[in-house]
């Protein structure tokens, strides 16, 4: 499985699974300006996975 996150400074970057999970966890725990449903939509916008 390949994991991608969208950086504000570098665009799309491929990361390992550990960094991908930390990125998503950080959004879920620390994006206090977003409601739960908004966080899910934002995560979909800034992450991607490819492969089996």
PDB file of N, CA, C and O in Angstrom, chain B, residues numbered from 101:
ATOM      1  N   UNK B 101       0.858  -1.171   0.000  1.00  0.00           N
ATOM      2  CA  UNK B 101       0.000   0.000   0.000  1.00  0.00           C
ATOM      3  C   UNK B 101       0.904   1.234   0.000  1.00  0.00           C
ATOM      4  O   UNK B 101       1.912   1.279   0.706  1.00  0.00           O
ATOM      5  N   UNK B 102       0.533   2.220  -0.792  1.00  0.00           N
ATOM      6  CA  UNK B 102       1.261   3.489  -0.836  1.00  0.00           C
ATOM      7  C   UNK B 102       0.374   4.564  -0.212  1.00  0.00           C
ATOM      8  O   UNK B 102      -0.837   4.582  -0.428  1.00  0.00           O
ATOM      9  N   UNK B 103       0.987   5.459   0.562  1.00  0.00           N
ATOM     10  CA  UNK B 103       0.263   6.492   1.295  1.00  0.00           C
ATOM     11  C   UNK B 103       0.757   7.869   0.862  1.00  0.00           C
ATOM     12  O   UNK B 103       1.955   8.082   0.676  1.00  0.00           O
ATOM     13  N   UNK B 104      -0.185   8.804   0.705  1.00  0.00           N
ATOM     14  CA  UNK B 104       0.145  10.155   0.282  1.00  0.00           C
ATOM     15  C   UNK B 104      -0.568  11.159   1.175  1.00  0.00           C
ATOM     16  O   UNK B 104      -1.715  10.953   1.570  1.00  0.00           O
ATOM     17  N   UNK B 105       0.123  12.242   1.485  1.00  0.00           N
ATOM     18  CA  UNK B 105      -0.484  13.355   2.215  1.00  0.00           C
ATOM     19  C   UNK B 105      -0.182  14.630   1.439  1.00  0.00           C
ATOM     20  O   UNK B 105       0.838  14.728   0.758  1.00  0.00           O
ATOM     21  N   UNK B 106      -1.078  15.601   1.548  1.00  0.00           N
ATOM     22  CA  UNK B 106      -0.909  16.866   0.846  1.00  0.00           C
ATOM     23  C   UNK B 106      -0.334  17.893   1.814  1.00  0.00           C
ATOM     24  O   UNK B 106      -0.989  18.302   2.773  1.00  0.00           O
ATOM     25  N   UNK B 107       0.884  18.295   1.548  1.00  0.00           N
ATOM     26  CA  UNK B 107       1.575  19.281   2.369  1.00  0.00           C
ATOM     27  C   UNK B 107       1.233  20.688   1.883  1.00  0.00           C
ATOM     28  O   UNK B 107       1.077  20.913   0.682  1.00  0.00           O
ATOM     29  N   UNK B 108       1.117  21.621   2.804  1.00  0.00           N
ATOM     30  CA  UNK B 108       0.866  23.011   2.422  1.00  0.00           C
ATOM     31  C   UNK B 108       2.044  23.597   1.660  1.00  0.00           C
ATOM     32  O   UNK B 108       1.867  24.516   0.860  1.00  0.00           O
ATOM     33  N   UNK B 109       3.241  23.080   1.896  1.00  0.00           N
ATOM     34  CA  UNK B 109       4.451  23.655   1.313  1.00  0.00           C
ATOM     35  C   UNK B 109       4.997  22.878   0.128  1.00  0.00           C
ATOM     36  O   UNK B 109       5.639  23.464  -0.744  1.00  0.00           O
ATOM     37  N   UNK B 110       4.756  21.557   0.072  1.00  0.00           N
ATOM     38  CA  UNK B 110       5.371  20.730  -0.956  1.00  0.00           C
ATOM     39  C   UNK B 110       4.373  19.985  -1.829  1.00  0.00           C
ATOM     40  O   UNK B 110       4.784  19.189  -2.674  1.00  0.00           O
ATOM     41  N   UNK B 111       3.094  20.212  -1.657  1.00  0.00           N
ATOM     42  CA  UNK B 111       2.106  19.474  -2.441  1.00  0.00           C
ATOM     43  C   UNK B 111       1.999  18.036  -1.956  1.00  0.00           C
ATOM     44  O   UNK B 111       2.189  17.757  -0.773  1.00  0.00           O
ATOM     45  N   UNK B 112       1.694  17.128  -2.871  1.00  0.00           N
ATOM     46  CA  UNK B 112       1.513  15.724  -2.510  1.00  0.00           C
ATOM     47  C   UNK B 112       2.855  15.060  -2.270  1.00  0.00           C
ATOM     48  O   UNK B 112       3.775  15.187  -3.077  1.00  0.00           O
ATOM     49  N   UNK B 113       2.960  14.347  -1.149  1.00  0.00           N
ATOM     50  CA  UNK B 113       4.194  13.639  -0.781  1.00  0.00           C
ATOM     51  C   UNK B 113       3.836  12.203  -0.393  1.00  0.00           C
ATOM     52  O   UNK B 113       2.834  11.955   0.278  1.00  0.00           O
ATOM     53  N   UNK B 114       4.671  11.274  -0.827  1.00  0.00           N
ATOM     54  CA  UNK B 114       4.485   9.887  -0.409  1.00  0.00           C
ATOM     55  C   UNK B 114       5.134   9.705   0.953  1.00  0.00           C
ATOM     56  O   UNK B 114       6.258  10.154   1.176  1.00  0.00           O
ATOM     57  N   UNK B 115       4.425   9.047   1.862  1.00  0.00           N
ATOM     58  CA  UNK B 115       4.918   8.808   3.220  1.00  0.00           C
ATOM     59  C   UNK B 115       4.700   7.349   3.574  1.00  0.00           C
ATOM     60  O   UNK B 115       3.958   6.636   2.898  1.00  0.00           O
ATOM     61  N   UNK B 116       5.358   6.913   4.645  1.00  0.00           N
ATOM     62  CA  UNK B 116       5.129   5.539   5.099  1.00  0.00           C
ATOM     63  C   UNK B 116       3.836   5.488   5.919  1.00  0.00           C
ATOM     64  O   UNK B 116       3.256   6.522   6.250  1.00  0.00           O
ATOM     65  N   UNK B 117       3.405   4.289   6.233  1.00  0.00           N
ATOM     66  CA  UNK B 117       2.128   4.097   6.938  1.00  0.00           C
ATOM     67  C   UNK B 117       2.120   4.790   8.298  1.00  0.00           C
ATOM     68  O   UNK B 117       1.103   5.355   8.701  1.00  0.00           O
ATOM     69  N   UNK B 118       3.241   4.751   9.002  1.00  0.00           N
ATOM     70  CA  UNK B 118       3.319   5.370  10.321  1.00  0.00           C
ATOM     71  C   UNK B 118       3.075   6.879  10.248  1.00  0.00           C
ATOM     72  O   UNK B 118       2.311   7.419  11.047  1.00  0.00           O
ATOM     73  N   UNK B 119       3.714   7.557   9.302  1.00  0.00           N
ATOM     74  CA  UNK B 119       3.531   8.997   9.167  1.00  0.00           C
ATOM     75  C   UNK B 119       2.122   9.345   8.682  1.00  0.00           C
ATOM     76  O   UNK B 119       1.544  10.351   9.093  1.00  0.00           O
ATOM     77  N   UNK B 120       1.585   8.511   7.813  1.00  0.00           N
ATOM     78  CA  UNK B 120       0.213   8.697   7.344  1.00  0.00           C
ATOM     79  C   UNK B 120      -0.762   8.660   8.525  1.00  0.00           C
ATOM     80  O   UNK B 120      -1.623   9.529   8.662  1.00  0.00           O
ATOM     81  N   UNK B 121      -0.612   7.644   9.369  1.00  0.00           N
ATOM     82  CA  UNK B 121      -1.498   7.496  10.527  1.00  0.00           C
ATOM     83  C   UNK B 121      -1.338   8.652  11.508  1.00  0.00           C
ATOM     84  O   UNK B 121      -2.323   9.122  12.077  1.00  0.00           O
ATOM     85  N   UNK B 122      -0.107   9.114  11.712  1.00  0.00           N
ATOM     86  CA  UNK B 122       0.121  10.258  12.597  1.00  0.00           C
ATOM     87  C   UNK B 122      -0.502  11.521  12.035  1.00  0.00           C
ATOM     88  O   UNK B 122      -1.054  12.323  12.788  1.00  0.00           O
ATOM     89  N   UNK B 123      -0.425  11.712  10.726  1.00  0.00           N
ATOM     90  CA  UNK B 123      -1.005  12.872  10.062  1.00  0.00           C
ATOM     91  C   UNK B 123      -2.522  12.904  10.283  1.00  0.00           C
ATOM     92  O   UNK B 123      -3.082  13.934  10.658  1.00  0.00           O
ATOM     93  N   UNK B 124      -3.173  11.770  10.046  1.00  0.00           N
ATOM     94  CA  UNK B 124      -4.628  11.670  10.225  1.00  0.00           C
ATOM     95  C   UNK B 124      -4.992  11.854  11.699  1.00  0.00           C
ATOM     96  O   UNK B 124      -5.939  12.572  12.019  1.00  0.00           O
ATOM     97  N   UNK B 125      -4.249  11.215  12.587  1.00  0.00           N
ATOM     98  CA  UNK B 125      -4.515  11.326  14.026  1.00  0.00           C
ATOM     99  C   UNK B 125      -4.371  12.769  14.504  1.00  0.00           C
ATOM    100  O   UNK B 125      -5.157  13.232  15.330  1.00  0.00           O
ATOM    101  N   UNK B 126      -3.379  13.471  13.993  1.00  0.00           N
ATOM    102  CA  UNK B 126      -3.172  14.865  14.363  1.00  0.00           C
ATOM    103  C   UNK B 126      -4.370  15.725  13.960  1.00  0.00           C
ATOM    104  O   UNK B 126      -4.797  16.590  14.725  1.00  0.00           O
ATOM    105  N   UNK B 127      -4.904  15.495  12.785  1.00  0.00           N
ATOM    106  CA  UNK B 127      -6.091  16.238  12.340  1.00  0.00           C
ATOM    107  C   UNK B 127      -7.277  15.924  13.253  1.00  0.00           C
ATOM    108  O   UNK B 127      -7.988  16.832  13.684  1.00  0.00           O
ATOM    109  N   UNK B 128      -7.489  14.650  13.544  1.00  0.00           N
ATOM    110  CA  UNK B 128      -8.624  14.255  14.370  1.00  0.00           C
ATOM    111  C   UNK B 128      -8.553  14.832  15.782  1.00  0.00           C
ATOM    112  O   UNK B 128      -9.579  15.206  16.350  1.00  0.00           O
ATOM    113  N   UNK B 129      -7.353  14.904  16.347  1.00  0.00           N
ATOM    114  CA  UNK B 129      -7.201  15.362  17.727  1.00  0.00           C
ATOM    115  C   UNK B 129      -7.026  16.873  17.862  1.00  0.00           C
ATOM    116  O   UNK B 129      -7.438  17.452  18.868  1.00  0.00           O
ATOM    117  N   UNK B 130      -6.424  17.519  16.867  1.00  0.00           N
ATOM    118  CA  UNK B 130      -6.006  18.908  17.058  1.00  0.00           C
ATOM    119  C   UNK B 130      -6.680  19.946  16.158  1.00  0.00           C
ATOM    120  O   UNK B 130      -6.429  21.141  16.315  1.00  0.00           O
ATOM    121  N   UNK B 131      -7.515  19.526  15.236  1.00  0.00           N
ATOM    122  CA  UNK B 131      -8.211  20.491  14.386  1.00  0.00           C
ATOM    123  C   UNK B 131      -9.475  20.945  15.109  1.00  0.00           C
ATOM    124  O   UNK B 131     -10.585  20.528  14.779  1.00  0.00           O
ATOM    125  N   UNK B 132      -9.280  21.806  16.097  1.00  0.00           N
ATOM    126  CA  UNK B 132     -10.390  22.203  16.971  1.00  0.00           C
ATOM    127  C   UNK B 132     -11.404  23.095  16.272  1.00  0.00           C
ATOM    128  O   UNK B 132     -12.525  23.241  16.759  1.00  0.00           O
ATOM    129  N   UNK B 133     -11.045  23.688  15.154  1.00  0.00           N
ATOM    130  CA  UNK B 133     -11.963  24.569  14.433  1.00  0.00           C
ATOM    131  C   UNK B 133     -12.920  23.823  13.526  1.00  0.00           C
ATOM    132  O   UNK B 133     -13.790  24.436  12.907  1.00  0.00           O
ATOM    133  N   UNK B 134     -12.776  22.521  13.435  1.00  0.00           N
ATOM    134  CA  UNK B 134     -13.622  21.718  12.565  1.00  0.00           C
ATOM    135  C   UNK B 134     -14.490  20.774  13.381  1.00  0.00           C
ATOM    136  O   UNK B 134     -14.057  20.232  14.398  1.00  0.00           O
ATOM    137  N   UNK B 135     -15.716  20.586  12.922  1.00  0.00           N
ATOM    138  CA  UNK B 135     -16.596  19.592  13.536  1.00  0.00           C
ATOM    139  C   UNK B 135     -16.189  18.213  13.029  1.00  0.00           C
ATOM    140  O   UNK B 135     -15.445  18.106  12.054  1.00  0.00           O
ATOM    141  N   UNK B 136     -16.662  17.175  13.672  1.00  0.00           N
ATOM    142  CA  UNK B 136     -16.279  15.802  13.355  1.00  0.00           C
ATOM    143  C   UNK B 136     -16.467  15.470  11.877  1.00  0.00           C
ATOM    144  O   UNK B 136     -15.559  14.924  11.249  1.00  0.00           O
ATOM    145  N   UNK B 137     -17.612  15.786  11.321  1.00  0.00           N
ATOM    146  CA  UNK B 137     -17.881  15.482   9.906  1.00  0.00           C
ATOM    147  C   UNK B 137     -16.962  16.286   8.990  1.00  0.00           C
ATOM    148  O   UNK B 137     -16.527  15.787   7.953  1.00  0.00           O
ATOM    149  N   UNK B 138     -16.664  17.530   9.370  1.00  0.00           N
ATOM    150  CA  UNK B 138     -15.759  18.358   8.581  1.00  0.00           C
ATOM    151  C   UNK B 138     -14.343  17.783   8.597  1.00  0.00           C
ATOM    152  O   UNK B 138     -13.632  17.857   7.595  1.00  0.00           O
ATOM    153  N   UNK B 139     -13.938  17.218   9.718  1.00  0.00           N
ATOM    154  CA  UNK B 139     -12.612  16.605   9.809  1.00  0.00           C
ATOM    155  C   UNK B 139     -12.497  15.440   8.841  1.00  0.00           C
ATOM    156  O   UNK B 139     -11.477  15.293   8.168  1.00  0.00           O
ATOM    157  N   UNK B 140     -13.535  14.604   8.763  1.00  0.00           N
ATOM    158  CA  UNK B 140     -13.526  13.470   7.847  1.00  0.00           C
ATOM    159  C   UNK B 140     -13.405  13.944   6.404  1.00  0.00           C
ATOM    160  O   UNK B 140     -12.641  13.373   5.626  1.00  0.00           O
ATOM    161  N   UNK B 141     -14.152  14.983   6.041  1.00  0.00           N
ATOM    162  CA  UNK B 141     -14.086  15.524   4.685  1.00  0.00           C
ATOM    163  C   UNK B 141     -12.710  16.115   4.399  1.00  0.00           C
ATOM    164  O   UNK B 141     -12.175  15.935   3.305  1.00  0.00           O
ATOM    165  N   UNK B 142     -12.137  16.811   5.363  1.00  0.00           N
ATOM    166  CA  UNK B 142     -10.813  17.400   5.192  1.00  0.00           C
ATOM    167  C   UNK B 142      -9.752  16.316   5.016  1.00  0.00           C
ATOM    168  O   UNK B 142      -8.866  16.444   4.172  1.00  0.00           O
ATOM    169  N   UNK B 143      -9.840  15.257   5.807  1.00  0.00           N
ATOM    170  CA  UNK B 143      -8.892  14.148   5.692  1.00  0.00           C
ATOM    171  C   UNK B 143      -8.965  13.542   4.294  1.00  0.00           C
ATOM    172  O   UNK B 143      -7.932  13.196   3.720  1.00  0.00           O
ATOM    173  N   UNK B 144     -10.164  13.409   3.739  1.00  0.00           N
ATOM    174  CA  UNK B 144     -10.320  12.881   2.386  1.00  0.00           C
ATOM    175  C   UNK B 144      -9.652  13.797   1.360  1.00  0.00           C
ATOM    176  O   UNK B 144      -9.138  13.318   0.349  1.00  0.00           O
ATOM    177  N   UNK B 145      -9.655  15.098   1.608  1.00  0.00           N
ATOM    178  CA  UNK B 145      -9.064  16.055   0.686  1.00  0.00           C
ATOM    179  C   UNK B 145      -7.541  16.038   0.718  1.00  0.00           C
ATOM    180  O   UNK B 145      -6.906  16.302  -0.302  1.00  0.00           O
ATOM    181  N   UNK B 146      -6.945  15.734   1.859  1.00  0.00           N
ATOM    182  CA  UNK B 146      -5.496  15.865   2.015  1.00  0.00           C
ATOM    183  C   UNK B 146      -4.760  14.541   2.179  1.00  0.00           C
ATOM    184  O   UNK B 146      -3.573  14.538   2.505  1.00  0.00           O
ATOM    185  N   UNK B 147      -5.438  13.415   1.960  1.00  0.00           N
ATOM    186  CA  UNK B 147      -4.772  12.109   2.021  1.00  0.00           C
ATOM    187  C   UNK B 147      -5.241  11.244   0.852  1.00  0.00           C
ATOM    188  O   UNK B 147      -6.311  11.460   0.283  1.00  0.00           O
ATOM    189  N   UNK B 148      -4.416  10.270   0.516  1.00  0.00           N
ATOM    190  CA  UNK B 148      -4.768   9.318  -0.530  1.00  0.00           C
ATOM    191  C   UNK B 148      -3.985   8.025  -0.283  1.00  0.00           C
ATOM    192  O   UNK B 148      -2.897   8.043   0.292  1.00  0.00           O
ATOM    193  N   UNK B 149      -4.556   6.917  -0.725  1.00  0.00           N
ATOM    194  CA  UNK B 149      -3.855   5.635  -0.677  1.00  0.00           C
ATOM    195  C   UNK B 149      -3.984   4.994  -2.055  1.00  0.00           C
ATOM    196  O   UNK B 149      -4.961   5.202  -2.773  1.00  0.00           O
ATOM    197  N   UNK B 150      -2.972   4.212  -2.398  1.00  0.00           N
ATOM    198  CA  UNK B 150      -2.988   3.482  -3.671  1.00  0.00           C
ATOM    199  C   UNK B 150      -2.395   2.105  -3.444  1.00  0.00           C
ATOM    200  O   UNK B 150      -1.493   1.935  -2.623  1.00  0.00           O
ATOM    201  N   UNK B 151      -2.896   1.139  -4.161  1.00  0.00           N
ATOM    202  CA  UNK B 151      -2.345  -0.206  -4.081  1.00  0.00           C
ATOM    203  C   UNK B 151      -3.210  -1.147  -3.289  1.00  0.00           C
ATOM    204  O   UNK B 151      -4.261  -0.773  -2.768  1.00  0.00           O
ATOM    205  N   UNK B 152      -2.749  -2.377  -3.210  1.00  0.00           N
ATOM    206  CA  UNK B 152      -3.537  -3.403  -2.521  1.00  0.00           C
ATOM    207  C   UNK B 152      -2.989  -3.730  -1.175  1.00  0.00           C
ATOM    208  O   UNK B 152      -3.543  -4.576  -0.472  1.00  0.00           O
TER     209      UNK B 152
END
